[in-house]
Amino acid sequence: MAAKIKKGDKVVVIAGRDKGKSGEVIKMLTAENRVLVRGVQMVRRHQRQTAKSQGGIVAKESSIHISNVALADPKGGKPTRVGFKTLSDGTKVRIAKRSGEQING
């Protein structure tokens, strides 16, 4: 089955403490059904100093369950469900159910 949400997609958080926020998917954790979204679910972690990075308390993204995010509609940016459509040349593309627009990627 084709993935409904992919790395690089713009998504909107629909549940949880960051409800309403939107951002780009940085990483897919398919085994756990989770995603990392830029600027969403920020946590503060203690990090040891290394040769490359400074130590201290660092804010970084934590994963969020895939069921708590929805793809942002290319037209309007509101949450939408994802459908699939086969084009005349045989390629399968994702479409936004809200507007019917084709989703890039």
Biopython code that builds the backbone (N, CA, C, O; Angstrom):
import numpy as np
from Bio.PDB.StructureBuilder import StructureBuilder

atoms = [
    (1, "MET", "N", (0.837, -1.194, 0.000)),
    (1, "MET", "CA", (0.000, 0.000, 0.000)),
    (1, "MET", "C", (0.877, 1.251, 0.000)),
    (1, "MET", "O", (1.923, 1.279, 0.649)),
    (2, "ALA", "N", (0.460, 2.261, -0.713)),
    (2, "ALA", "CA", (1.213, 3.517, -0.771)),
    (2, "ALA", "C", (1.019, 4.296, 0.525)),
    (2, "ALA", "O", (-0.041, 4.232, 1.147)),
    (3, "ALA", "N", (2.045, 5.026, 0.921)),
    (3, "ALA", "CA", (1.986, 5.803, 2.164)),
    (3, "ALA", "C", (1.145, 7.054, 1.959)),
    (3, "ALA", "O", (1.246, 7.725, 0.931)),
    (4, "LYS", "N", (0.316, 7.358, 2.949)),
    (4, "LYS", "CA", (-0.515, 8.555, 2.848)),
    (4, "LYS", "C", (0.247, 9.802, 3.256)),
    (4, "LYS", "O", (0.003, 10.887, 2.728)),
    (5, "ILE", "N", (1.179, 9.647, 4.206)),
    (5, "ILE", "CA", (2.021, 10.765, 4.630)),
    (5, "ILE", "C", (3.471, 10.374, 4.391)),
    (5, "ILE", "O", (3.883, 9.264, 4.728)),
    (6, "LYS", "N", (4.243, 11.284, 3.810)),
    (6, "LYS", "CA", (5.635, 11.005, 3.472)),
    (6, "LYS", "C", (6.538, 12.099, 4.034)),
    (6, "LYS", "O", (6.067, 13.159, 4.448)),
    (7, "LYS", "N", (7.833, 11.827, 4.040)),
    (7, "LYS", "CA", (8.823, 12.805, 4.465)),
    (7, "LYS", "C", (8.748, 14.014, 3.535)),
    (7, "LYS", "O", (8.680, 13.864, 2.315)),
    (8, "GLY", "N", (8.761, 15.214, 4.120)),
    (8, "GLY", "CA", (8.697, 16.441, 3.328)),
    (8, "GLY", "C", (7.292, 17.006, 3.187)),
    (8, "GLY", "O", (7.132, 18.135, 2.721)),
    (9, "ASP", "N", (6.267, 16.250, 3.579)),
    (9, "ASP", "CA", (4.889, 16.730, 3.498)),
    (9, "ASP", "C", (4.617, 17.777, 4.561)),
    (9, "ASP", "O", (5.223, 17.758, 5.633)),
    (10, "LYS", "N", (3.705, 18.691, 4.263)),
    (10, "LYS", "CA", (3.244, 19.674, 5.240)),
    (10, "LYS", "C", (2.027, 19.066, 5.935)),
    (10, "LYS", "O", (1.050, 18.694, 5.286)),
    (11, "VAL", "N", (2.101, 18.969, 7.279)),
    (11, "VAL", "CA", (1.012, 18.357, 8.044)),
    (11, "VAL", "C", (0.511, 19.301, 9.124)),
    (11, "VAL", "O", (1.198, 20.244, 9.516)),
    (12, "VAL", "N", (-0.715, 19.028, 9.604)),
    (12, "VAL", "CA", (-1.343, 19.787, 10.679)),
    (12, "VAL", "C", (-1.606, 18.816, 11.819)),
    (12, "VAL", "O", (-2.094, 17.709, 11.592)),
    (13, "VAL", "N", (-1.282, 19.229, 13.062)),
    (13, "VAL", "CA", (-1.539, 18.393, 14.231)),
    (13, "VAL", "C", (-3.019, 18.540, 14.587)),
    (13, "VAL", "O", (-3.514, 19.653, 14.761)),
    (14, "ILE", "N", (-3.727, 17.395, 14.693)),
    (14, "ILE", "CA", (-5.171, 17.436, 14.946)),
    (14, "ILE", "C", (-5.544, 16.997, 16.363)),
    (14, "ILE", "O", (-6.708, 17.086, 16.754)),
    (15, "ALA", "N", (-4.557, 16.521, 17.132)),
    (15, "ALA", "CA", (-4.835, 16.115, 18.517)),
    (15, "ALA", "C", (-3.569, 16.262, 19.351)),
    (15, "ALA", "O", (-2.458, 16.207, 18.824)),
    (16, "GLY", "N", (-3.745, 16.450, 20.661)),
    (16, "GLY", "CA", (-2.604, 16.556, 21.560)),
    (16, "GLY", "C", (-2.329, 17.980, 21.979)),
    (16, "GLY", "O", (-3.099, 18.890, 21.672)),
    (17, "ARG", "N", (-1.224, 18.168, 22.684)),
    (17, "ARG", "CA", (-0.943, 19.492, 23.257)),
    (17, "ARG", "C", (-0.577, 20.525, 22.191)),
    (17, "ARG", "O", (-0.695, 21.725, 22.440)),
    (18, "ASP", "N", (-0.135, 20.082, 21.003)),
    (18, "ASP", "CA", (0.222, 21.009, 19.925)),
    (18, "ASP", "C", (-0.859, 21.087, 18.850)),
    (18, "ASP", "O", (-0.568, 21.403, 17.697)),
    (19, "LYS", "N", (-2.099, 20.802, 19.223)),
    (19, "LYS", "CA", (-3.212, 20.802, 18.272)),
    (19, "LYS", "C", (-3.305, 22.143, 17.553)),
    (19, "LYS", "O", (-3.265, 23.198, 18.186)),
    (20, "GLY", "N", (-3.429, 22.098, 16.225)),
    (20, "GLY", "CA", (-3.540, 23.312, 15.421)),
    (20, "GLY", "C", (-2.227, 23.746, 14.799)),
    (20, "GLY", "O", (-2.228, 24.489, 13.818)),
    (21, "LYS", "N", (-1.094, 23.293, 15.353)),
    (21, "LYS", "CA", (0.210, 23.662, 14.793)),
    (21, "LYS", "C", (0.452, 22.881, 13.506)),
    (21, "LYS", "O", (-0.095, 21.796, 13.307)),
    (22, "SER", "N", (1.275, 23.450, 12.644)),
    (22, "SER", "CA", (1.617, 22.745, 11.410)),
    (22, "SER", "C", (3.113, 22.812, 11.181)),
    (22, "SER", "O", (3.799, 23.679, 11.723)),
    (23, "GLY", "N", (3.604, 21.904, 10.387)),
    (23, "GLY", "CA", (5.025, 21.857, 10.076)),
    (23, "GLY", "C", (5.318, 20.785, 9.042)),
    (23, "GLY", "O", (4.421, 20.088, 8.566)),
    (24, "GLU", "N", (6.595, 20.671, 8.706)),
    (24, "GLU", "CA", (7.039, 19.712, 7.695)),
    (24, "GLU", "C", (7.503, 18.427, 8.369)),
    (24, "GLU", "O", (8.133, 18.460, 9.425)),
    (25, "VAL", "N", (7.184, 17.293, 7.745)),
    (25, "VAL", "CA", (7.622, 15.999, 8.275)),
    (25, "VAL", "C", (9.121, 15.874, 8.026)),
    (25, "VAL", "O", (9.568, 15.921, 6.880)),
    (26, "ILE", "N", (9.905, 15.713, 9.107)),
    (26, "ILE", "CA", (11.361, 15.577, 9.017)),
    (26, "ILE", "C", (11.748, 14.118, 8.816)),
    (26, "ILE", "O", (12.626, 13.794, 8.015)),
    (27, "LYS", "N", (11.069, 13.241, 9.566)),
    (27, "LYS", "CA", (11.444, 11.829, 9.554)),
    (27, "LYS", "C", (10.217, 10.968, 9.800)),
    (27, "LYS", "O", (9.345, 11.320, 10.595)),
    (28, "MET", "N", (10.156, 9.838, 9.111)),
    (28, "MET", "CA", (9.096, 8.853, 9.314)),
    (28, "MET", "C", (9.659, 7.702, 10.134)),
    (28, "MET", "O", (10.711, 7.158, 9.797)),
    (29, "LEU", "N", (8.977, 7.328, 11.196)),
    (29, "LEU", "CA", (9.353, 6.161, 11.991)),
    (29, "LEU", "C", (8.269, 5.104, 11.739)),
    (29, "LEU", "O", (7.362, 4.924, 12.552)),
    (30, "THR", "N", (8.377, 4.412, 10.606)),
    (30, "THR", "CA", (7.313, 3.525, 10.153)),
    (30, "THR", "C", (7.083, 2.337, 11.061)),
    (30, "THR", "O", (5.949, 1.873, 11.179)),
    (31, "ALA", "N", (8.122, 1.826, 11.710)),
    (31, "ALA", "CA", (7.960, 0.671, 12.592)),
    (31, "ALA", "C", (7.075, 1.003, 13.786)),
    (31, "ALA", "O", (6.330, 0.145, 14.261)),
    (32, "GLU", "N", (7.148, 2.236, 14.276)),
    (32, "GLU", "CA", (6.352, 2.657, 15.439)),
    (32, "GLU", "C", (5.109, 3.459, 15.059)),
    (32, "GLU", "O", (4.360, 3.880, 15.940)),
    (33, "ASN", "N", (4.875, 3.680, 13.757)),
    (33, "ASN", "CA", (3.759, 4.506, 13.264)),
    (33, "ASN", "C", (3.814, 5.919, 13.835)),
    (33, "ASN", "O", (2.796, 6.462, 14.265)),
    (34, "ARG", "N", (5.013, 6.514, 13.835)),
    (34, "ARG", "CA", (5.205, 7.852, 14.369)),
    (34, "ARG", "C", (5.931, 8.722, 13.345)),
    (34, "ARG", "O", (6.572, 8.213, 12.425)),
    (35, "VAL", "N", (5.822, 10.046, 13.516)),
    (35, "VAL", "CA", (6.503, 10.995, 12.632)),
    (35, "VAL", "C", (7.174, 12.076, 13.468)),
    (35, "VAL", "O", (6.740, 12.365, 14.583)),
    (36, "LEU", "N", (8.231, 12.670, 12.928)),
    (36, "LEU", "CA", (8.859, 13.841, 13.523)),
    (36, "LEU", "C", (8.461, 15.030, 12.672)),
    (36, "LEU", "O", (8.690, 15.032, 11.462)),
    (37, "VAL", "N", (7.863, 16.052, 13.293)),
    (37, "VAL", "CA", (7.396, 17.234, 12.582)),
    (37, "VAL", "C", (8.184, 18.438, 13.078)),
    (37, "VAL", "O", (8.310, 18.655, 14.283)),
    (38, "ARG", "N", (8.717, 19.226, 12.132)),
    (38, "ARG", "CA", (9.541, 20.388, 12.480)),
    (38, "ARG", "C", (8.752, 21.400, 13.313)),
    (38, "ARG", "O", (7.707, 21.888, 12.882)),
    (39, "GLY", "N", (9.267, 21.714, 14.525)),
    (39, "GLY", "CA", (8.668, 22.726, 15.389)),
    (39, "GLY", "C", (7.479, 22.256, 16.211)),
    (39, "GLY", "O", (6.831, 23.065, 16.875)),
    (40, "VAL", "N", (7.180, 20.958, 16.177)),
    (40, "VAL", "CA", (6.026, 20.423, 16.900)),
    (40, "VAL", "C", (6.505, 19.388, 17.918)),
    (40, "VAL", "O", (7.464, 18.659, 17.664)),
    (41, "GLN", "N", (5.829, 19.327, 19.076)),
    (41, "GLN", "CA", (6.164, 18.371, 20.145)),
    (41, "GLN", "C", (7.611, 18.581, 20.612)),
    (41, "GLN", "O", (8.388, 17.632, 20.714)),
    (42, "MET", "N", (7.952, 19.840, 20.892)),
    (42, "MET", "CA", (9.301, 20.169, 21.326)),
    (42, "MET", "C", (9.516, 19.709, 22.773)),
    (42, "MET", "O", (8.665, 19.916, 23.639)),
    (43, "VAL", "N", (10.667, 19.083, 23.013)),
    (43, "VAL", "CA", (11.053, 18.646, 24.354)),
    (43, "VAL", "C", (12.454, 19.162, 24.632)),
    (43, "VAL", "O", (13.214, 19.448, 23.706)),
    (44, "ARG", "N", (12.800, 19.282, 25.932)),
    (44, "ARG", "CA", (14.138, 19.745, 26.309)),
    (44, "ARG", "C", (14.909, 18.554, 26.847)),
    (44, "ARG", "O", (14.438, 17.848, 27.739)),
    (45, "ARG", "N", (16.089, 18.337, 26.304)),
    (45, "ARG", "CA", (16.921, 17.196, 26.682)),
    (45, "ARG", "C", (18.306, 17.660, 27.093)),
    (45, "ARG", "O", (18.846, 18.613, 26.531)),
    (46, "HIS", "N", (18.879, 16.977, 28.082)),
    (46, "HIS", "CA", (20.256, 17.241, 28.474)),
    (46, "HIS", "C", (21.169, 16.543, 27.480)),
    (46, "HIS", "O", (20.983, 15.366, 27.168)),
    (47, "GLN", "N", (22.162, 17.285, 26.985)),
    (47, "GLN", "CA", (23.079, 16.718, 25.993)),
    (47, "GLN", "C", (24.519, 16.896, 26.450)),
    (47, "GLN", "O", (24.930, 17.971, 26.887)),
    (48, "ARG", "N", (25.262, 15.822, 26.336)),
    (48, "ARG", "CA", (26.673, 15.845, 26.723)),
    (48, "ARG", "C", (27.472, 16.608, 25.662)),
    (48, "ARG", "O", (27.157, 16.547, 24.473)),
    (49, "GLN", "N", (28.494, 17.318, 26.100)),
    (49, "GLN", "CA", (29.349, 18.062, 25.181)),
    (49, "GLN", "C", (30.187, 17.091, 24.357)),
    (49, "GLN", "O", (30.738, 16.128, 24.890)),
    (50, "THR", "N", (30.279, 17.352, 23.054)),
    (50, "THR", "CA", (31.139, 16.557, 22.172)),
    (50, "THR", "C", (32.076, 17.505, 21.439)),
    (50, "THR", "O", (32.019, 18.720, 21.630)),
    (51, "ALA", "N", (32.936, 16.944, 20.601)),
    (51, "ALA", "CA", (33.866, 17.768, 19.837)),
    (51, "ALA", "C", (33.112, 18.670, 18.856)),
    (51, "ALA", "O", (33.567, 19.768, 18.539)),
    (52, "LYS", "N", (31.962, 18.200, 18.381)),
    (52, "LYS", "CA", (31.200, 18.960, 17.388)),
    (52, "LYS", "C", (30.168, 19.903, 18.005)),
    (52, "LYS", "O", (29.942, 20.997, 17.486)),
    (53, "SER", "N", (29.540, 19.489, 19.108)),
    (53, "SER", "CA", (28.455, 20.306, 19.655)),
    (53, "SER", "C", (28.687, 20.685, 21.115)),
    (53, "SER", "O", (29.380, 19.997, 21.864)),
    (54, "GLN", "N", (28.084, 21.798, 21.480)),
    (54, "GLN", "CA", (28.154, 22.313, 22.843)),
    (54, "GLN", "C", (27.198, 21.510, 23.732)),
    (54, "GLN", "O", (26.145, 21.079, 23.263)),
    (55, "GLY", "N", (27.543, 21.306, 24.992)),
    (55, "GLY", "CA", (26.681, 20.598, 25.927)),
    (55, "GLY", "C", (25.622, 21.512, 26.494)),
    (55, "GLY", "O", (25.629, 22.715, 26.232)),
    (56, "GLY", "N", (24.707, 20.951, 27.270)),
    (56, "GLY", "CA", (23.674, 21.748, 27.921)),
    (56, "GLY", "C", (22.297, 21.214, 27.621)),
    (56, "GLY", "O", (22.144, 20.092, 27.138)),
    (57, "ILE", "N", (21.287, 22.026, 27.909)),
    (57, "ILE", "CA", (19.906, 21.629, 27.674)),
    (57, "ILE", "C", (19.513, 22.071, 26.275)),
    (57, "ILE", "O", (19.575, 23.254, 25.940)),
    (58, "VAL", "N", (19.108, 21.101, 25.463)),
    (58, "VAL", "CA", (18.804, 21.352, 24.051)),
    (58, "VAL", "C", (17.328, 21.063, 23.793)),
    (58, "VAL", "O", (16.801, 20.049, 24.252)),
    (59, "ALA", "N", (16.658, 21.956, 23.057)),
    (59, "ALA", "CA", (15.263, 21.725, 22.661)),
    (59, "ALA", "C", (15.264, 21.029, 21.310)),
    (59, "ALA", "O", (15.923, 21.476, 20.371)),
    (60, "LYS", "N", (14.520, 19.930, 21.216)),
    (60, "LYS", "CA", (14.430, 19.230, 19.945)),
    (60, "LYS", "C", (13.060, 18.592, 19.789)),
    (60, "LYS", "O", (12.301, 18.486, 20.753)),
    (61, "GLU", "N", (12.743, 18.163, 18.560)),
    (61, "GLU", "CA", (11.440, 17.585, 18.272)),
    (61, "GLU", "C", (11.362, 16.153, 18.792)),
    (61, "GLU", "O", (12.330, 15.397, 18.715)),
    (62, "SER", "N", (10.205, 15.798, 19.316)),
    (62, "SER", "CA", (9.926, 14.437, 19.714)),
    (62, "SER", "C", (8.904, 13.885, 18.729)),
    (62, "SER", "O", (8.205, 14.648, 18.063)),
    (63, "SER", "N", (8.815, 12.563, 18.635)),
    (63, "SER", "CA", (7.899, 11.979, 17.662)),
    (63, "SER", "C", (6.456, 12.114, 18.134)),
    (63, "SER", "O", (6.179, 12.229, 19.328)),
    (64, "ILE", "N", (5.549, 12.097, 17.167)),
    (64, "ILE", "CA", (4.115, 12.195, 17.423)),
    (64, "ILE", "C", (3.445, 11.084, 16.628)),
    (64, "ILE", "O", (3.875, 10.771, 15.517)),
    (65, "HIS", "N", (2.396, 10.484, 17.185)),
    (65, "HIS", "CA", (1.755, 9.365, 16.504)),
    (65, "HIS", "C", (1.106, 9.841, 15.208)),
    (65, "HIS", "O", (0.544, 10.934, 15.139)),
    (66, "ILE", "N", (1.199, 8.994, 14.184)),
    (66, "ILE", "CA", (0.738, 9.359, 12.840)),
    (66, "ILE", "C", (-0.763, 9.644, 12.806)),
    (66, "ILE", "O", (-1.236, 10.391, 11.949)),
    (67, "SER", "N", (-1.518, 9.042, 13.748)),
    (67, "SER", "CA", (-2.963, 9.275, 13.785)),
    (67, "SER", "C", (-3.306, 10.676, 14.273)),
    (67, "SER", "O", (-4.433, 11.138, 14.091)),
    (68, "ASN", "N", (-2.338, 11.359, 14.895)),
    (68, "ASN", "CA", (-2.577, 12.701, 15.431)),
    (68, "ASN", "C", (-2.186, 13.811, 14.465)),
    (68, "ASN", "O", (-2.245, 14.989, 14.818)),
    (69, "VAL", "N", (-1.786, 13.445, 13.247)),
    (69, "VAL", "CA", (-1.479, 14.445, 12.221)),
    (69, "VAL", "C", (-2.316, 14.169, 10.981)),
    (69, "VAL", "O", (-2.672, 13.027, 10.691)),
    (70, "ALA", "N", (-2.621, 15.234, 10.262)),
    (70, "ALA", "CA", (-3.344, 15.117, 9.000)),
    (70, "ALA", "C", (-2.604, 15.955, 7.972)),
    (70, "ALA", "O", (-2.024, 16.991, 8.300)),
    (71, "LEU", "N", (-2.630, 15.504, 6.738)),
    (71, "LEU", "CA", (-1.973, 16.241, 5.664)),
    (71, "LEU", "C", (-2.634, 17.606, 5.501)),
    (71, "LEU", "O", (-3.857, 17.718, 5.587)),
    (72, "ALA", "N", (-1.833, 18.644, 5.265)),
    (72, "ALA", "CA", (-2.371, 19.983, 5.034)),
    (72, "ALA", "C", (-2.785, 20.097, 3.571)),
    (72, "ALA", "O", (-2.026, 19.731, 2.673)),
    (73, "ASP", "N", (-3.979, 20.602, 3.341)),
    (73, "ASP", "CA", (-4.492, 20.767, 1.982)),
    (73, "ASP", "C", (-3.615, 21.766, 1.219)),
    (73, "ASP", "O", (-3.337, 22.847, 1.738)),
    (74, "PRO", "N", (-3.168, 21.430, -0.009)),
    (74, "PRO", "CA", (-2.338, 22.372, -0.775)),
    (74, "PRO", "C", (-3.069, 23.693, -1.046)),
    (74, "PRO", "O", (-2.435, 24.737, -1.203)),
    (75, "LYS", "N", (-4.393, 23.642, -1.098)),
    (75, "LYS", "CA", (-5.203, 24.841, -1.313)),
    (75, "LYS", "C", (-5.872, 25.193, 0.014)),
    (75, "LYS", "O", (-6.913, 24.621, 0.336)),
    (76, "GLY", "N", (-5.312, 26.109, 0.785)),
    (76, "GLY", "CA", (-5.931, 26.524, 2.040)),
    (76, "GLY", "C", (-5.187, 26.119, 3.293)),
    (76, "GLY", "O", (-5.274, 26.822, 4.300)),
    (77, "GLY", "N", (-4.455, 25.010, 3.276)),
    (77, "GLY", "CA", (-3.652, 24.602, 4.415)),
    (77, "GLY", "C", (-4.406, 23.953, 5.558)),
    (77, "GLY", "O", (-3.818, 23.709, 6.612)),
    (78, "LYS", "N", (-5.697, 23.661, 5.384)),
    (78, "LYS", "CA", (-6.467, 23.009, 6.439)),
    (78, "LYS", "C", (-6.249, 21.496, 6.377)),
    (78, "LYS", "O", (-5.827, 20.978, 5.343)),
    (79, "PRO", "N", (-6.533, 20.777, 7.482)),
    (79, "PRO", "CA", (-6.332, 19.319, 7.472)),
    (79, "PRO", "C", (-7.249, 18.639, 6.462)),
    (79, "PRO", "O", (-8.406, 19.024, 6.295)),
    (80, "THR", "N", (-6.718, 17.631, 5.799)),
    (80, "THR", "CA", (-7.502, 16.886, 4.822)),
    (80, "THR", "C", (-7.140, 15.419, 4.864)),
    (80, "THR", "O", (-6.054, 15.047, 5.308)),
    (81, "ARG", "N", (-8.056, 14.587, 4.398)),
    (81, "ARG", "CA", (-7.761, 13.169, 4.245)),
    (81, "ARG", "C", (-7.105, 12.976, 2.886)),
    (81, "ARG", "O", (-7.156, 13.855, 2.025)),
    (82, "VAL", "N", (-6.489, 11.810, 2.706)),
    (82, "VAL", "CA", (-5.739, 11.545, 1.485)),
    (82, "VAL", "C", (-6.427, 10.444, 0.702)),
    (82, "VAL", "O", (-6.818, 9.417, 1.255)),
    (83, "GLY", "N", (-6.567, 10.674, -0.597)),
    (83, "GLY", "CA", (-7.099, 9.658, -1.501)),
    (83, "GLY", "C", (-6.072, 9.368, -2.574)),
    (83, "GLY", "O", (-5.060, 10.060, -2.683)),
    (84, "PHE", "N", (-6.336, 8.349, -3.361)),
    (84, "PHE", "CA", (-5.430, 7.985, -4.448)),
    (84, "PHE", "C", (-6.193, 7.981, -5.750)),
    (84, "PHE", "O", (-7.385, 7.678, -5.791)),
    (85, "LYS", "N", (-5.481, 8.326, -6.827)),
    (85, "LYS", "CA", (-6.084, 8.397, -8.147)),
    (85, "LYS", "C", (-5.045, 7.924, -9.156)),
    (85, "LYS", "O", (-3.863, 8.241, -9.022)),
    (86, "THR", "N", (-5.467, 7.183, -10.145)),
    (86, "THR", "CA", (-4.565, 6.739, -11.201)),
    (86, "THR", "C", (-4.757, 7.650, -12.399)),
    (86, "THR", "O", (-5.871, 7.808, -12.898)),
    (87, "LEU", "N", (-3.665, 8.248, -12.860)),
    (87, "LEU", "CA", (-3.718, 9.145, -14.011)),
    (87, "LEU", "C", (-3.797, 8.343, -15.304)),
    (87, "LEU", "O", (-3.626, 7.124, -15.301)),
    (88, "SER", "N", (-4.055, 9.035, -16.405)),
    (88, "SER", "CA", (-4.210, 8.358, -17.701)),
    (88, "SER", "C", (-2.933, 7.640, -18.153)),
    (88, "SER", "O", (-2.998, 6.664, -18.900)),
    (89, "ASP", "N", (-1.763, 8.131, -17.694)),
    (89, "ASP", "CA", (-0.510, 7.472, -18.079)),
    (89, "ASP", "C", (-0.157, 6.313, -17.149)),
    (89, "ASP", "O", (0.896, 5.696, -17.308)),
    (90, "GLY", "N", (-1.031, 6.006, -16.169)),
    (90, "GLY", "CA", (-0.830, 4.845, -15.310)),
    (90, "GLY", "C", (-0.149, 5.121, -13.987)),
    (90, "GLY", "O", (0.012, 4.203, -13.183)),
    (91, "THR", "N", (0.261, 6.371, -13.730)),
    (91, "THR", "CA", (0.920, 6.676, -12.459)),
    (91, "THR", "C", (-0.134, 6.923, -11.371)),
    (91, "THR", "O", (-1.179, 7.518, -11.630)),
    (92, "LYS", "N", (0.158, 6.457, -10.154)),
    (92, "LYS", "CA", (-0.737, 6.605, -9.015)),
    (92, "LYS", "C", (-0.303, 7.843, -8.235)),
    (92, "LYS", "O", (0.862, 7.959, -7.856)),
    (93, "VAL", "N", (-1.223, 8.759, -7.994)),
    (93, "VAL", "CA", (-0.909, 9.992, -7.275)),
    (93, "VAL", "C", (-1.838, 10.142, -6.074)),
    (93, "VAL", "O", (-2.933, 9.579, -6.040)),
    (94, "ARG", "N", (-1.372, 10.920, -5.081)),
    (94, "ARG", "CA", (-2.185, 11.228, -3.910)),
    (94, "ARG", "C", (-2.997, 12.484, -4.193)),
    (94, "ARG", "O", (-2.499, 13.425, -4.811)),
    (95, "ILE", "N", (-4.242, 12.498, -3.742)),
    (95, "ILE", "CA", (-5.076, 13.685, -3.891)),
    (95, "ILE", "C", (-5.660, 14.061, -2.533)),
    (95, "ILE", "O", (-5.877, 13.201, -1.679)),
    (96, "ALA", "N", (-5.911, 15.359, -2.342)),
    (96, "ALA", "CA", (-6.526, 15.851, -1.114)),
    (96, "ALA", "C", (-8.035, 15.712, -1.252)),
    (96, "ALA", "O", (-8.622, 16.207, -2.214)),
    (97, "LYS", "N", (-8.666, 15.036, -0.288)),
    (97, "LYS", "CA", (-10.116, 14.816, -0.339)),
    (97, "LYS", "C", (-10.890, 16.127, -0.204)),
    (97, "LYS", "O", (-11.976, 16.263, -0.766)),
    (98, "ARG", "N", (-10.337, 17.097, 0.540)),
    (98, "ARG", "CA", (-11.040, 18.358, 0.788)),
    (98, "ARG", "C", (-11.218, 19.170, -0.492)),
    (98, "ARG", "O", (-12.307, 19.672, -0.766)),
    (99, "SER", "N", (-10.135, 19.298, -1.281)),
    (99, "SER", "CA", (-10.194, 20.167, -2.455)),
    (99, "SER", "C", (-10.073, 19.412, -3.778)),
    (99, "SER", "O", (-10.393, 19.959, -4.834)),
    (100, "GLY", "N", (-9.620, 18.177, -3.728)),
    (100, "GLY", "CA", (-9.421, 17.423, -4.964)),
    (100, "GLY", "C", (-8.093, 17.711, -5.641)),
    (100, "GLY", "O", (-7.813, 17.192, -6.722)),
    (101, "GLU", "N", (-7.267, 18.550, -4.996)),
    (101, "GLU", "CA", (-5.955, 18.915, -5.553)),
    (101, "GLU", "C", (-4.990, 17.750, -5.474)),
    (101, "GLU", "O", (-5.074, 16.920, -4.568)),
    (102, "GLN", "N", (-4.067, 17.692, -6.436)),
    (102, "GLN", "CA", (-3.012, 16.676, -6.410)),
    (102, "GLN", "C", (-1.934, 17.102, -5.426)),
    (102, "GLN", "O", (-1.574, 18.277, -5.357)),
    (103, "ILE", "N", (-1.417, 16.130, -4.659)),
    (103, "ILE", "CA", (-0.385, 16.403, -3.665)),
    (103, "ILE", "C", (0.961, 16.095, -4.285)),
    (103, "ILE", "O", (1.159, 15.027, -4.864)),
    (104, "ASN", "N", (1.895, 17.042, -4.160)),
    (104, "ASN", "CA", (3.239, 16.857, -4.740)),
    (104, "ASN", "C", (4.003, 15.806, -3.966)),
    (104, "ASN", "O", (3.834, 15.650, -2.757)),
    (105, "GLY", "N", (4.861, 15.076, -4.698)),
    (105, "GLY", "CA", (5.748, 14.112, -4.032)),
    (105, "GLY", "C", (5.371, 12.692, -4.214)),
    (105, "GLY", "O", (6.048, 11.802, -3.697)),
]
sb = StructureBuilder()
sb.init_structure("model")
sb.init_model(0)
sb.init_chain("A")
sb.init_seg("    ")
for serial, (resi, resn, name, xyz) in enumerate(atoms, 1):
    if name == "N":
        sb.init_residue(resn, " ", resi, " ")
    sb.init_atom(name, np.array(xyz, "f"), 0.0, 1.0, " ", f" {name:<3s}", serial, name[0])
structure = sb.get_structure()
